[in-house]
Amino acid sequence: MNTHILWIDDEVDMLKPHIIFLENKGYTLHTTTNGQDALELIRSSSFDLVFLDENMPGIDGIETLKLIKEIRPMLPVVMITKSEEEDVMHRAIGSQIADYLIKPVNPNQVLISIKKVVHHRQIISDQSTADYRMEFGKIAQLLNEAKTIDDWTAIYRKLVGWDINLRQSGDESVREILACQLNEVNNEFCKFISQRYLGWLNPACPPAARPLMSHQLLRAKVFPHLAGSAKVAFLLIDNLRYDHWRMIAPIVQEFFRIEEDEMYCSILPTATQYARNAIFAGLMPSEIEKLTPEYWLNDEEEGGKNQHEEEFLRRQLQRSGVSVPLYFRKMVGLDGGRQMLGELSKLDACNFAALVYNFVDMLSHARTSTEIVRELAEDEAAYRSLMRSWFEHSDLLVLLRELAARKFKVILSSDHGTVRVSNPVKIIGDRNTSTNLRYKTGKALTYDAKSVFEVRKPEQAYLPRTNLSSSYVFARNRDFLVYPNNYSHHVKYYRNTFQHGGISMEEMLVPVVTLEPT
């Protein structure tokens, strides 16, 4: 596409060498010697960029700039001036210039400015595409050598980074290559988990051979900070994936310094009832059921499955010998966040705040059930964008700012992530079989064993057994489990929705970030 540039300068005859240089590079140059004529041209013609001299007779550059922005608010303007005074620079920047050049300028400076302003996005896209093509083989090599959860975490970080960067790429083929590589890596990750998961939970497994898991999270990442007069907040954002964290991290860094940016491994099922209760209790699900049967509800039982996080946490603190004033608050939806902001004074009286924020989980459910939300968050990139947009205008952001102002160290994490499902897998069970699309538990389950990860002895995975023949099966990668009755309807309704409960990097590799107030 031909780029049209308007150059406004009362000494336009002196610019002939620059104009010839740029025209030889394929640009179309239009010139004028004063602001008034320039404004008429901008009203009647379309330009991609304006070079504007700051010091002109009549309407000067600063005033011309303001009038240009009134006519074409999105038209990028590069200010050129002899002055290096701060006041001139501040006035220009305050009027939203795209770049700033000091006279005398040479043709290469002008060309660089054009590329930075007009071609910035395309240059980044092209470079990212070239860089990923070079990185493709390195990731494949890392995949072949992956033996530990840390190896998988490193691969996942790389793929998330490329997925975010390449969303701006105009090269559809390279995005398809990345999608295929991500799918291949996830398939191998599922095999890795299927082979290792039960071994990690075996008491004979050396601690060094196990990853950090849900039931160990608070003891490892939070409790060590609860010493002396330190003020600490544990913030759990339900369904927050690592790529979501990457999207909001630049906003958080405005008032927090990232001390640690790590991941832990969620237990199975990667569902709120199991994973979040394990975090707050510091116990695996079957241990929770055994020690506090009055607080545990199995899948087929009616009632809320996450109603006792505060009691679980208080008991874990007591077992761990940690004595500290605790403030616990669970925020569900917009009202919960607003109510929390009305109680900020309570934070001043405590050293440890445990906060649960459920909005991201609500967003994923809304995407499943609401057509307009599904259209707004069509794929991972759109879902990330929607999540970031919500965060920028949320009570959660206000809360984080308040925590920083009160000098709280914040450990931010989640209980599990979600994955966008696409491939239906048939399963048969009785009417008491759990309804989750990513895992099933019940008796007499019928399925293709090659398509799932099965746990025939729930006690090996520290999962409750509702009857003697209970078992658990978990969907892998982008699969989802569907009953044969009304099969077509359910496949159409749930395909391309975000679900959790099964095995994938997106669900199991969960961010845990330590934030130090600046």
KEKOL-820525 format. One line per field, with one value per residue (C-alpha): x, y, z. Coordinates in steps of 0.02 Angstrom, whole numbers, plus 32768, in hexadecimal, padded with zeros to 4 digits. Layout:
BEGIN
X c(X | ...)
Y c(Y | ...)
Z c(Z | ...)
***
This chain:
BEGIN
X c(8000 | 8043 | 8068 | 8037 | 8099 | 8075 | 810E | 80E7 | 817D | 8193 | 823F | 81FB | 8278 | 8303 | 82B2 | 82CE | 8355 | 82E6 | 8250 | 82B3 | 82FC | 8250 | 8201 | 828A | 8255 | 81A4 | 814E | 80DD | 8109 | 8096 | 80DA | 8099 | 80EB | 806B | 7FED | 7F53 | 7F71 | 7F9E | 7EF7 | 7E9A | 7EFB | 7ED7 | 7E1D | 7E16 | 7E95 | 7ECE | 7F7D | 7FD6 | 8051 | 8079 | 8125 | 8109 | 8187 | 8171 | 81AF | 8148 | 8103 | 8049 | 7FFE | 8092 | 80B1 | 8062 | 7FC1 | 7FBD | 7FD2 | 7F3A | 7ED0 | 7F0A | 7ED4 | 7E28 | 7E13 | 7E69 | 7E82 | 7ED6 | 7F4D | 8001 | 806A | 8128 | 8163 | 8207 | 8258 | 82FA | 82CC | 8307 | 82A9 | 8246 | 81AD | 819D | 81B6 | 8134 | 80B3 | 80CE | 80C5 | 802B | 7FD9 | 7FF5 | 8082 | 80BE | 8177 | 81ED | 8286 | 8308 | 834C | 83B7 | 8372 | 83C0 | 835D | 837D | 8335 | 8298 | 828C | 829F | 8215 | 81A1 | 81C3 | 81A9 | 8104 | 80B5 | 8101 | 8120 | 809F | 80CB | 8185 | 8166 | 80F1 | 816F | 81FD | 8195 | 8166 | 821C | 8253 | 81CF | 81FF | 82B1 | 8271 | 81FE | 828A | 82CE | 8223 | 8215 | 82C0 | 8289 | 81EE | 8257 | 82C2 | 8236 | 8241 | 8208 | 8179 | 81F8 | 8221 | 8169 | 8153 | 81E3 | 8195 | 80EA | 8132 | 8182 | 80E3 | 8077 | 80F2 | 80EE | 8030 | 801E | 809F | 8064 | 7FAF | 7FE3 | 8034 | 7FE3 | 802F | 7FA1 | 8011 | 8088 | 7FF6 | 7FB9 | 8067 | 8067 | 7FB8 | 7FF3 | 808F | 802A | 7FB4 | 8046 | 8099 | 7FF5 | 7FDF | 808C | 806B | 7FCE | 8035 | 80B5 | 802F | 7FDA | 8080 | 80BB | 8025 | 7FFF | 80B9 | 80CA | 8042 | 808F | 80D9 | 8177 | 8199 | 822C | 81F2 | 8272 | 8222 | 8175 | 8138 | 80EB | 8031 | 7F8F | 7F8D | 8040 | 802C | 800B | 808F | 8112 | 80E7 | 8083 | 80A5 | 8161 | 8137 | 80C9 | 8152 | 8163 | 8100 | 80FA | 8052 | 8027 | 7F93 | 7F6D | 7F00 | 7EB0 | 7E5E | 7DF6 | 7E1C | 7EB2 | 7F24 | 7FDA | 7FB5 | 7F33 | 7FB6 | 802C | 7FA5 | 7F87 | 803B | 806C | 7FDA | 8006 | 80BC | 8089 | 807D | 80CD | 8178 | 8172 | 81E0 | 81BA | 815A | 8145 | 80C8 | 8088 | 802A | 7F71 | 7F2F | 7EAF | 7E22 | 7E50 | 7DA8 | 7D7F | 7D31 | 7DD2 | 7E62 | 7E2A | 7DF8 | 7EA2 | 7EFA | 7EA1 | 7E9D | 7F51 | 7F0E | 7EDD | 7E22 | 7E13 | 7E70 | 7DF6 | 7D63 | 7DAE | 7DDC | 7D46 | 7CBA | 7C3C | 7C90 | 7CA4 | 7C1F | 7C3C | 7C11 | 7B64 | 7B2F | 7ACB | 7B13 | 7BA7 | 7C4D | 7CBA | 7C67 | 7CED | 7D91 | 7DA7 | 7D90 | 7E07 | 7E89 | 7E7C | 7E95 | 7F2C | 7F7A | 7F61 | 7FAC | 8041 | 805E | 803D | 7FE6 | 7FB8 | 7F1C | 7EBC | 7E40 | 7DE5 | 7D73 | 7D25 | 7CE9 | 7C6B | 7C40 | 7C35 | 7BD9 | 7C5A | 7CE6 | 7C8C | 7C63 | 7D19 | 7D4F | 7CD7 | 7D32 | 7DE7 | 7E01 | 7DFA | 7E9D | 7EF6 | 7ED1 | 7F16 | 7FBF | 7F79 | 7EED | 7EAC | 7E40 | 7DE2 | 7DA4 | 7D2C | 7D0E | 7D7C | 7D1F | 7C7A | 7CBF | 7CE6 | 7C38 | 7BE8 | 7C47 | 7BFA | 7B47 | 7B3F | 7B4E | 7B8D | 7C18 | 7C49 | 7C59 | 7CC0 | 7D35 | 7D3A | 7DE7 | 7E77 | 7EB4 | 7E07 | 7DEA | 7E8E | 7E60 | 7DB4 | 7E02 | 7E82 | 7DFC | 7D94 | 7E2C | 7E56 | 7DAB | 7D8F | 7D82 | 7E0F | 7E89 | 7E51 | 7E6A | 7F1B | 7F46 | 7F03 | 7F6A | 8005 | 7FE0 | 7FCF | 8077 | 8033 | 80A0 | 8027 | 8031 | 7FBE | 7F87 | 7EF4 | 7EAD | 7EB0 | 7EA4 | 7E2F | 7E43 | 7DDC | 7D93 | 7D74 | 7D74 | 7CE1 | 7D02 | 7C6F | 7C56 | 7BC7 | 7B98 | 7B02 | 7A9A | 7B0F | 7BA6 | 7BF2 | 7BC1 | 7C6A | 7CA1 | 7D5B | 7D50 | 7CD0 | 7CC0 | 7C42 | 7C28 | 7C1D | 7C65 | 7C7A | 7CFA | 7D8C | 7E1E | 7E98 | 7E3E | 7E47 | 7EB4 | 7E5E | 7E72 | 7E20 | 7E5A | 7E2B | 7E90 | 7F30 | 7F05 | 7EC5 | 7E15 | 7D74 | 7D1F | 7C62 | 7C49 | 7CB0 | 7CB4 | 7CD5 | 7D5A | 7D92 | 7DB8 | 7E08 | 7DFF | 7EA3 | 7EDB | 7E41 | 7DCC | 7D25 | 7CBB | 7C0A | 7B7E | 7B37 | 7A85 | 7A65 | 7B1A | 7B12 | 7ABE | 7B3D | 7BD1 | 7B93 | 7B6D | 7C12 | 7C90 | 7D09 | 7CD7 | 7D54 | 7D4C | 7DB4 | 7DC8 | 7E3B | 7EEF | 7F41 | 7FCB | 7F4A | 7EED | 7F7B | 800D | 7FCF | 8025 | 805F | 80A9 | 80F6 | 80DD | 813D | 80EF | 815A)
Y c(8000 | 80AC | 811B | 81D3 | 824F | 8309 | 8373 | 8421 | 8497 | 854F | 8520 | 8493 | 84B7 | 8480 | 83D5 | 83A0 | 831E | 82D0 | 82CA | 8279 | 81FA | 81CA | 81C3 | 814C | 80E0 | 80D9 | 8160 | 81E7 | 8295 | 832D | 83D3 | 847A | 8512 | 8545 | 8502 | 854D | 84F8 | 8458 | 8455 | 8469 | 83D7 | 836A | 8391 | 8362 | 82D5 | 8238 | 822B | 81A3 | 8216 | 82CF | 831D | 83C5 | 8451 | 849D | 854D | 8598 | 8647 | 865E | 85C4 | 8574 | 84B9 | 849F | 84F8 | 849E | 83F9 | 841B | 8447 | 83AB | 8340 | 8392 | 8366 | 82BA | 827E | 81DB | 8226 | 820F | 82AE | 82B8 | 835F | 83A7 | 8439 | 8494 | 84AB | 8433 | 848E | 841E | 848E | 847C | 83C0 | 83AE | 8415 | 83AB | 8306 | 8342 | 835E | 82A6 | 82A9 | 8203 | 8231 | 82C4 | 82F3 | 837B | 83E0 | 83C7 | 831D | 82A7 | 8238 | 8199 | 81E7 | 8214 | 8165 | 8114 | 8185 | 8151 | 8099 | 80AE | 810A | 80C3 | 8016 | 7FF1 | 7F68 | 7F14 | 7F15 | 7EC6 | 7E47 | 7E19 | 7E0C | 7DA3 | 7D2D | 7D19 | 7D00 | 7C7A | 7C1A | 7C14 | 7BE3 | 7B57 | 7AD6 | 7B08 | 7AEC | 7A43 | 7A15 | 7A4C | 79E0 | 7946 | 7966 | 7992 | 7923 | 7991 | 7A07 | 7A96 | 7A64 | 7A6B | 7B12 | 7B5B | 7B1C | 7B5F | 7C0B | 7C12 | 7BDC | 7C5A | 7CE4 | 7CB7 | 7CA5 | 7D55 | 7DA0 | 7D4A | 7D7D | 7E20 | 7DC5 | 7DD0 | 7D29 | 7CAD | 7C19 | 7C3A | 7C47 | 7B9F | 7B56 | 7B98 | 7B50 | 7AA6 | 7AAE | 7ADF | 7A4E | 79D4 | 7A13 | 7A04 | 7951 | 7925 | 7981 | 7917 | 7879 | 78BA | 78DC | 7834 | 77DC | 7843 | 7885 | 77F0 | 77D7 | 7888 | 7864 | 77C0 | 77D9 | 7780 | 7807 | 7876 | 792A | 796E | 7907 | 7954 | 79FA | 7A7B | 7A50 | 7AA1 | 7A5D | 7A9A | 7B48 | 7BAF | 7B59 | 7B72 | 7C1D | 7C7E | 7C44 | 7C68 | 7D22 | 7D25 | 7D55 | 7DEB | 7E85 | 7E5E | 7E7E | 7DF5 | 7DD9 | 7D37 | 7D60 | 7CCE | 7CFB | 7C67 | 7C25 | 7C99 | 7C4A | 7C73 | 7CD1 | 7D38 | 7D67 | 7D9A | 7E10 | 7E6A | 7E67 | 7F0E | 7F62 | 7F15 | 7F4A | 8000 | 7FED | 7F43 | 7EFA | 7E44 | 7DE8 | 7D38 | 7CFD | 7C41 | 7BB5 | 7B25 | 7A87 | 7A7B | 79D6 | 7970 | 7992 | 7A44 | 7A7A | 7AF9 | 7A7A | 7A15 | 7A8C | 7B24 | 7AC0 | 7A69 | 7B13 | 7B58 | 7AB5 | 7A86 | 79D7 | 7966 | 794E | 78A2 | 78E5 | 7977 | 78FF | 7891 | 791D | 798F | 7927 | 79AE | 7A27 | 79B4 | 7995 | 7919 | 7941 | 78F2 | 7947 | 79E8 | 7A89 | 7AFE | 7AA4 | 7B38 | 7B83 | 7B62 | 7BA9 | 7C1B | 7B8D | 7B1F | 7BAB | 7BCB | 7B12 | 7B0B | 7BA2 | 7B4E | 7AA9 | 7B07 | 7B65 | 7C0F | 7C8B | 7D2C | 7D9D | 7D63 | 7DC1 | 7D50 | 7D8D | 7D38 | 7DAC | 7D68 | 7DDA | 7E97 | 7EAC | 7E49 | 7EB6 | 7F57 | 7F18 | 7EEC | 7F9C | 7FDD | 7F78 | 7FA8 | 7FE8 | 7F33 | 7F12 | 7F8A | 7F1B | 7E7A | 7E35 | 7DB0 | 7DC8 | 7D36 | 7D72 | 7D0B | 7D60 | 7CFE | 7D6F | 7D17 | 7C74 | 7CD0 | 7D14 | 7C65 | 7C27 | 7CC0 | 7C9A | 7BEC | 7C23 | 7CD0 | 7CE2 | 7D96 | 7D6D | 7CD7 | 7D48 | 7DC8 | 7D3F | 7CD2 | 7C89 | 7C92 | 7D3B | 7D89 | 7D38 | 7D82 | 7E2C | 7E27 | 7DF0 | 7E7E | 7EFD | 7EC4 | 7ECB | 7F7E | 7FB8 | 7F40 | 7F50 | 7ED0 | 7F4F | 7FCF | 7F4C | 7F26 | 7FDF | 7FEB | 7F54 | 7FA5 | 8049 | 7FEA | 7F94 | 7EE3 | 7E61 | 7E06 | 7D51 | 7D46 | 7C9E | 7C33 | 7B87 | 7B4D | 7B8B | 7B63 | 7B1B | 7B39 | 7A8F | 7A53 | 7994 | 7931 | 7887 | 7813 | 77D1 | 7771 | 7776 | 7769 | 77FC | 781D | 7839 | 78E6 | 7968 | 79BD | 79B5 | 799D | 7912 | 7891 | 7831 | 77A8 | 76ED | 7680 | 7705 | 76CB | 7722 | 7707 | 76F5 | 7732 | 77DA | 7808 | 7800 | 7786 | 7773 | 76CE | 76DA | 7789 | 7775 | 7775 | 7828 | 7856 | 786A | 783E | 779B | 77A7 | 76EB | 764D | 7655 | 7710 | 7749 | 77ED | 7812 | 78B2 | 7901 | 7930 | 79C7 | 7A0F | 797B | 7985 | 78F6 | 78E5 | 7867 | 780E | 784A | 78F2 | 78E9 | 7962 | 79EB | 79E5 | 79DE | 7A78 | 7AD5 | 7AB3 | 7AAB | 7B40 | 7B6C | 7B80 | 7AF1 | 7AAE | 7A0D | 79AA | 79A2 | 7A2B | 7AA9 | 7B34 | 7AE1 | 7A96 | 7B10 | 7B9D | 7C45 | 7C71 | 7D1F | 7D7C | 7E38 | 7EB7 | 7F66 | 7FEF)
Z c(8000 | 7FCE | 8065 | 8054 | 80BE | 80D6 | 8103 | 8149 | 8150 | 8120 | 80D9 | 806E | 7FE1 | 8057 | 8066 | 7FB0 | 7FDA | 8060 | 7FEA | 7F5D | 7FD7 | 8019 | 7F6C | 7F36 | 7FCB | 7F84 | 7FEC | 7FA3 | 7FE8 | 7FF0 | 802D | 8069 | 80B8 | 813C | 81B7 | 8165 | 80BD | 8117 | 8172 | 80CD | 8083 | 811B | 810E | 8056 | 8047 | 80A1 | 80EB | 814C | 81A4 | 81BC | 81D8 | 822C | 8247 | 82F5 | 82C9 | 823A | 8219 | 822E | 8282 | 82D9 | 82E5 | 8391 | 8360 | 82B8 | 8313 | 8382 | 82EA | 828C | 8320 | 831D | 8265 | 8264 | 8319 | 82E3 | 8261 | 82A0 | 82A5 | 82B7 | 82FD | 82B7 | 8314 | 8332 | 83E8 | 846E | 84F8 | 856C | 8564 | 84A8 | 84B5 | 853F | 84DF | 8444 | 84A2 | 84FE | 8456 | 842A | 83AD | 8367 | 8366 | 8381 | 8317 | 8336 | 82A2 | 8241 | 8210 | 8192 | 8119 | 817D | 821C | 81BB | 8171 | 821D | 8261 | 81D3 | 81F2 | 82AD | 829A | 81FB | 81EC | 82A4 | 82B4 | 820F | 8237 | 82E1 | 8290 | 820A | 8287 | 82FF | 8272 | 823E | 82F3 | 8313 | 8276 | 82BA | 8368 | 8329 | 8321 | 83CC | 841C | 83C6 | 840E | 84BD | 84A9 | 8482 | 851C | 8598 | 8633 | 86C5 | 86E8 | 86E0 | 862D | 8600 | 8657 | 85F0 | 854E | 857F | 85A5 | 84F9 | 84A0 | 84FF | 84D3 | 841B | 841C | 8461 | 83EA | 834C | 8361 | 830D | 827C | 81D2 | 81A5 | 81BC | 8192 | 8223 | 829D | 825F | 827A | 832D | 834C | 830E | 8379 | 8413 | 83F3 | 83DF | 847F | 84DE | 84A2 | 84E2 | 8585 | 859F | 8586 | 8603 | 8686 | 8668 | 8686 | 871C | 877C | 87EC | 880B | 884D | 88CE | 8906 | 89B6 | 897A | 88F7 | 892E | 894F | 88D4 | 8848 | 8864 | 8821 | 8895 | 8897 | 88D2 | 8983 | 89A0 | 8955 | 89F1 | 8A5B | 89D3 | 898D | 8A10 | 8AC2 | 8ABB | 8AA7 | 8B43 | 8BBB | 8C2D | 8BFA | 8B3F | 8AEB | 8A6E | 89FB | 89A0 | 8909 | 88AE | 8808 | 87D0 | 8720 | 8705 | 8682 | 8667 | 85C5 | 8623 | 86A3 | 8616 | 85D4 | 867A | 86BA | 8668 | 86C1 | 876A | 8755 | 8760 | 881E | 8845 | 8820 | 87E9 | 8865 | 8826 | 878C | 8798 | 877B | 87E2 | 87AD | 87D2 | 8815 | 87B4 | 8798 | 8768 | 87AB | 8832 | 88A9 | 88AF | 8888 | 88EC | 8985 | 897E | 897B | 8A14 | 8A76 | 8A4E | 8A33 | 89A3 | 8985 | 89D7 | 8A6F | 8A7B | 8A70 | 8AF8 | 8B72 | 8B56 | 8B09 | 8B3B | 8AC1 | 8A2A | 89A6 | 891A | 8866 | 8867 | 8909 | 890A | 8953 | 8941 | 8935 | 8968 | 8A01 | 8A84 | 8A42 | 8ADA | 8B56 | 8AF1 | 8AF2 | 8BAD | 8BD0 | 8B5C | 8BB1 | 8C5A | 8C1F | 8BD7 | 8C7A | 8C29 | 8C9B | 8C43 | 8C38 | 8B9E | 8B31 | 8AB4 | 8A2B | 8993 | 8909 | 888E | 87FD | 87FA | 889F | 88FF | 88BE | 88EA | 8998 | 89B3 | 8985 | 8A09 | 8A8E | 8A67 | 8B18 | 8B53 | 8AF6 | 8B6C | 8C01 | 8BB8 | 8B84 | 8B11 | 8A94 | 8A2D | 899D | 891B | 887D | 8810 | 877B | 86F9 | 871D | 8700 | 865C | 861B | 864C | 85FB | 855C | 8559 | 8578 | 8527 | 846C | 846C | 84E9 | 8480 | 83E8 | 844A | 8488 | 83EC | 840A | 8486 | 8448 | 8453 | 84FE | 853D | 84F8 | 854B | 85F0 | 85EB | 85BF | 8654 | 86C6 | 8692 | 86CC | 875D | 8819 | 8820 | 87D6 | 8857 | 88DF | 88A3 | 88A5 | 8957 | 898C | 8942 | 899B | 8A3F | 8A1D | 8A0F | 89BD | 8949 | 8912 | 887B | 8838 | 8801 | 8823 | 876D | 86BB | 862B | 857D | 84E0 | 84B4 | 8403 | 83FA | 8443 | 8494 | 84BB | 856B | 85BD | 8676 | 86E9 | 8724 | 87B7 | 8746 | 875B | 86D9 | 86BB | 8604 | 862B | 86AD | 86E4 | 8785 | 87A8 | 879C | 8701 | 868D | 85D9 | 8569 | 84F4 | 856D | 84E9 | 84E0 | 8599 | 8634 | 86AA | 8765 | 8795 | 884A | 8887 | 8926 | 88BD | 8886 | 8935 | 88EF | 894C | 891E | 8920 | 8911 | 88FC | 883E | 882D | 87B2 | 8763 | 86AD | 866C | 85BF | 856F | 8509 | 84B2 | 84C9 | 8524 | 8564 | 851E | 853A | 849F | 84C2 | 846F | 8436 | 83A1 | 8407 | 8493 | 841C | 83BF | 8461 | 84BC | 842E | 8436 | 84E8 | 8575 | 85F2 | 8683 | 86E4 | 8672 | 8638 | 85D2 | 85EC | 85F1 | 8682 | 86E6 | 86D8 | 8746 | 8764 | 8813 | 881C | 88AE | 88A5 | 890D | 891C | 88CF)
***
